[in-house]
Amino acid sequence: MPRINKSVILALLTVTSSVFLLFQLYYYKQYLSKDGVRNFNSLSANDAQWQVVKKFLDLVGRHNLPVYLIDPVTLGLLTPDTQHLRESDTKGPNCKYFCARREFTTFALLAKLWKYDAALAKSAAEKGFEFLELRGKDPRLASMDDLSGTEIPLHFIFRLQSHAVHLVVFYERSGNYLWHGPLRLKPNMDRKFVPFRKLDFGHQAGAYDRPELLLTSIDGLEIRIPKNVSRFLGEVANSRFLECRYKEARAFYQLYPDDTSQEAIEFRKNAKTLLHLAARTLNSLGMRFWLSSGTCLGWFRQCSVIPHSKDVDLGIWIKDYRSDIISAFQRAGLPLKHKFGKKEDSLELSFQAQDVKLDIFFFYEEEDHVWNGGTQAKSGKKFKYMFPKFTLCWTELVELKVQVPCETMDYIEANYGKSWNVPVKTWDWKSSPANVQENGVWPVGEWDDVIQVY
């Protein structure tokens, strides 16, 4: 067996070690930045997205911004039981939440927990972010006396490489809910900064209940998320908010001065109390409702309750009807005044509270329209009120977050005609509405069931 030359072996080991050392130096230069973070130019797009989110969380942590995740796509990937996320203490090879390739990741910030700091933009630049702040008028300061409104920050966008973080600022409103404003670009802003049309939030204003938050670990990042993810995602899909039309309301009151009599003041006070009570009762039953008839008109036309209407009107889809609605209102202290119709046809309930009546109209959906019914107690005559189909939006009335038809003008004109902006104090529910039509007569044999007056 030939002898092995030790010098040759030593030389080979030296060459091999040198090559390995050079490879390590090359890897360090190409894949790591000066602060030890992997170089974005060498990362996959998905991995880079995770790094952008991490940098953003480091940035807001430095400025003590208590942000929480509201990104619909990322939250949609979570299972209802989020406890397993705590086990993911490192990003590891199985990153699946922040590595699902997207152009945006969206977070929320509660304005009341943050004092505006202009240094945020400077810190963002130091982290390599391009930064855009979008402001808008504060609707909480708007009124019929002052339409100017002070501008407040509504949205922040942090862009780094091919990914951006959208930070939505939520403000508390007097109805004890959270509101975010629409994202509107100023004329001098770069409209190509990010593909704004693809943003999940900001196309219109939105209203949300205050979420309970859970601190958890997602892909190794400590993040707060809504504890009830499913409920929050349901709110996202139905969050559109319509602001009261203060400018138009002020013009209305200039033509028709407000009723400031003691009787009108007392009615509005009682109507507010009744509306809040009705909302609590219906919410406890899980029944969606909206402002209808004169109450909707008052909100739309004059940002208030019409004092001469003498009642509060609500609409509910018949598919949301619950048989325990009457007993729920009775337990709340509202006795039943009358019940007309039945679940299958023209159901209407009325409850009495002091000097204000609560009317609940149930709406039936047809292929190309919706309608609610009416019944004349003394004759058994039936009436039908036709409306174009509509969706529901949130708004605020008498310090309460409530829903109204999004297509409010179509809804109002269907009920009150083109002259809806002119007050009418003499109103006949059987003939005055623009959309009323006769709908036959209840059979006498059904009167005991479909005409109940208390």
Secondary structure, 3 states (H helix, E strand, C coil): CCCCCHHHHHHHHHHHHHHHHHHHHHHHHHHECCCCCECHHHCCHHHHHHHHHHHHHHHHHHCCCCEEECCHHHHHHCCCCHHHHHHCCCCCCCCCCCCCCCCEEEEEEEHHHCCCCCHHHHHHHHCCCEEEEEEEECHHHCCCCCCCCCEEEEEEEEEECCEEEEEEEEEEECCCEEEECCCCCCCCCCCCCCCHHHCCCCCCCEEECCCCEEEEEECCEEEEEECCHHHHHHHHHCCEECCCCHHHHHHHHHHCCCCCCHHHHHHHHHHHHHHHHHHHHHHHHCCCCEECHHHHHHHHHHCCCCHHHCEEEEEEEHHHCCCCHHHHHHHCCCCEEEEEEECCEEEEEEEEECCEEEEEEEEEECCCCEEEEEECCCCCEEEEEEECCCCEEEEEECCEEEEEECCHHHHHHHHHCCCCCCCCCCCCCCCCCCCEEEEEECCHHHHHHHEEEC
